[in-house]
Amino acid sequence: MKNLRNIITVDRITESFASLADRVSISPGGMADYTVGYPALLHLFRERLDTSNLHDIHAGAYAVYGWMPTILKSLPDVGGAQKLIPLIEEARSKLNGFEIENWTHCLKAVNNSVTGTSKFLHFSVPEVFPIWDSLVARTFGIPSRNHYARTEAYCAYFRAVHAWLGTEIMPARLDLALNHAGISTESQKVRGIELALYWEGRHQLLESREVGPFSPS
């Protein structure tokens, strides 16, 4: 596969959103996992967990994997936690100025998984870290785990999301659908982009299996 920076781009995000806006359902039906589970995890990380504490990092990892179709097999050890703690602290202090390239060695700290680690980091600092998984990757034409499970893929995605935030506007119909799903594209911009990309990837997967009409869920 060619350079992931040339595949995971701002233009591809914009194209996906334009296509999705034409068919996305505005109805909030089928969104219970987002409207209940997502804010519950945000509350847990913001109000209950101390991500400078190893036990709380473990608790957060278990909580995130309770929101995923796979199970947690490998907890961050002391070394892994020691990588995550300064990463999270720097992201909170720098926000949009955070440089992901300086932290590639940390991107598999949770369960030896880029996806699992991205979700842990998202709930730790949702303004900075977008969630990355197989359906988001599919939106960029990356269906193979051999490619989307790489730290390079997450770094390219992270850059594209933040570049898009600085230059583009969410289509109005898609913005409305996200609001119905409980996501404010004003205060939860990173999550809004990721969720819309997830919907597009899910649509592509269902289309490839020829399974019924698309509904965001």
N, C-alpha and C positions, 0 to 999 in steps of 0.2 A: 504494500500500500504506500502511496506517495506521502510526502511530508504532511503530518497531521495538521500543521498550521495552515496548509492550503486547503484543507477539507473542513475544519471546524472554524468557520469564519462569521463575521458580522453579516455579510451578504446572505449566507445560508440561513442564519436566524431570521433575517428580514423576509426572505422568500418563504420560509416555513410558516411564519405568522400570517403573511398575506393569504396563503393557501388555506390555512386553518380557519381564519376569520370568516371565510366564505361558507363553512359548513358546521362550525362548532355550535353545539346546543347551548342555549342560554339557560335552560332549566338546570337547577342545582341537583336534580335527581341523581342518585348513585354516587354522591360525593361525601358520604358519611365518614369515610376513612380520612378525608382531608379536613372536613369541617369540625371533626371531633379530635381525631388522633394528632393532627399537626399542631394545633394550639396547645394541646395537653403536653406534648413534648417540649414545645417552646417554654411553657410555664415551668416544667421540671428543670430545664437547663438554666433558666434565668433566676428562678426563685429558690430552688432546692439543692442544686448541685454546685459544688466548688471544684471547678476544673483544674485547680492547682493541687488537688488531693487525689492520690492513687485510687482509693476506694470509690470516690465519686466518679472518677473517670471510668472505672469498671461498671458502676451502676448505669452511667450514661450509655456505655457500649451495649449493655444488655437491653436498655430501653429502646435504643435505635434499632437493634436487630429484632425487637418485638414488632416493629413497624415494617419489617422486610420479609420477603418470602423465604429467605435462607436463615440458618441458625448461626449463632456465634460460636465459633470453635476455638478461637485463639484471642484471649484477652491481651491488651497491652501490658507488657511486663514493666518493671521499674524503668528500664532503659527506654521503652516505647513511650511511657508517660512523660519521662523527662524530655523527650522530643516534642510532645504535644503541648506541654505547658508553656514554653516560651513562644511557640508558634501562635497559640491562641492569644497570649498576652500582646504580641506584636500586632496581630490582626485587629484586636480591639483598640489599640492605640493609634494605628495608622489608617484603618478603614480603607478608603479608596486608594490610599498610597501603598497598600500592602503589596509586596513583590513575591508571588508564588514561587518563582524560580529559585529563591533562596532556601526553600523548604521542601524540595522534592524528596529528600531522604526521609521525610515524615509521612508521606502520602499513602503508606500501607501500614500505618501503626496499629489500626484497628482491624483485627481478623485477617491480617496480611492482605487487605482488600482496599483498592482505590475507592470502590463504591461505598463500602462501609465507613471508611475514613471520611469520605466527603460528606456523608450524612451526619456523622458525629461532629465534624467541623461546622457544618451548616447550623445545627442546633446550638452550637457553642457561640458562633458569631454569624447569625443569619444575614446580616447586612453585607458580608464579605464573601462567604463561601457558597457557591451554587452546588446543588446535589447533582451527582453524575451517576447514571445507571445505564443498563442495556437499552432501554427505550429512548432515553435522551440521545444516546450514541447512534441509534438507528436513524434518528432524524437527520443526522449528518452523513448517512450512508455507511455507518460502521456497525454491521451486525455481528462481527466476529469478536468473541471474547479475547482472542489473542491480541487484538488491537485496542479495544476499549478499556481493557483492564490495565493498561500501561499508564505510568505516571505522566508520560509525555502527553497522552490524550487529555488528562485532567488539566494540565497546565495550559494546553491550547484552548480548551473549553473555558477555563477561568478567564483567560485574556479576552476571548471573544465576547463573553457575557458582559464584562466590564467595559469593553470598547463599545458594545451595542448600547449600553446604558448612557454613554456619553454622547451618542449621536442620533439615536432613533426614538420613535414614539410607538407605543403599542396600538394596533388597530382598535377602533372604538368598540366593535362587536366582541372582539377577544377580551378587551378590558372589562366589558360588562360580564362576560362569562366567568372571568377570574374573580370578579367581585361577588358573583353568586356562589362561587366555590369558597368564599371566605377569605380571599386574598386581595388586599388593597395594593394596587400597583403604584400607589404613592408612597406608602410606608414599607411595603414588602416587595421592592422592585426585583431583587435577585430571585426571590421565590416565585414571583410572577413569571419571569422569563423561563425558569426551569420547568415550572408546571405546564406552561404552554408547549414547551418542547417535548415534555413527556406525553402530552395529549397527542401531538403530531406523531411521535414515535409509536404510540399505541395504535393509532389509526393505521399506520403503515403495516404494523404487524397483523392487525385484524384483516386488512385488505389482502395481505399475502396468504392468509389462511381462508379467505373468502367467508368471513364470519360476520354476517349481519351489518346493519348501519352503525356508524360511529356515534358513540356517546361518551363524553369525558368522564372517566371514573378510574 
